[in-house]
């Protein structure tokens, strides 16, 4: 089961000054995560820095880890499982 939620995602990326929003995508029927989410930054440099520093890895609770990638500085998309 995916344990990453909006708050965990926001905490992971909130250290970047231009972080705007994080959203984990959930199945409307079951409420379970679909295994990906969106993260947005105002400054493209923070986006690049986050990708480099986090090396595509997203820390999750209780030692779980997820993967994320990106679409662009204003809306990066990631996979968490």
N, C-alpha and C positions, 0 to 999 in steps of 0.2 A: 504493500500500500504506500502511496505517496504521502509523505508527512509534511511537505513544504506548503506553507500557506502565505497569504499576502504579507503578514507581519514579518515572517522569517525572511522572505524575499526582500522586503523593504529594509530590514536591518542589515542584510548582507550588502546592499548597494547604497544605503543611506550615508555611508562615509564619504561618498563623492559629492562635492559641493553642489553640483547642478542636478543631482538626482531629483526627479519629479514624481514618479509613480511606479508602483509594482503591482501586478495583478496576476494571480494564478488562475488559470482557466479550469472551470469545473463542469462536469456533466450536469445539465439542468435537471435531469430526472433523478440521478443517484446522489448528486452532490460530491462525488469523488473527483479528484483532480484528473485531468486528461493527460497529465505528464508534461505540460509546458506552461509558460507564462510570458508576460510582457514586462519589460523594464524600460522606462524612458528617462532621458537626460536632456537638459537644455543645451549643454555644451558638448559638442562632439569630442573634445579632448578628454572629458571625463569618461565618455563611452569607450574610447580607445584605451585609456588607462585601466578601466575596470576589466576589459577583455584581457589585457596583458597581465595585470596583477593577479586576477583570479584564475587565469589560465584555463578558462572554460569550465571551472569546477564551482559548484554551488554548495556550500556546507548546509546540511540539514540537521534536524534534531537527532539525538541518540546515535550519532555516528553515521547517519544516512548521508548520501551524497547524490547530487543530481548534475546533469549536464545542461549547459545553455549555450546558445549561439546568438547571432545578432542579425538584424535586418538593417539597422542604421542608427544614427545618433538620437533621433527623436522617437524611435520605437524599436527597441531591440527585443527579439523574441528568443525564448530559450526552452529547451527540453529538459525536463526534470525526471528522467527515468528511462 
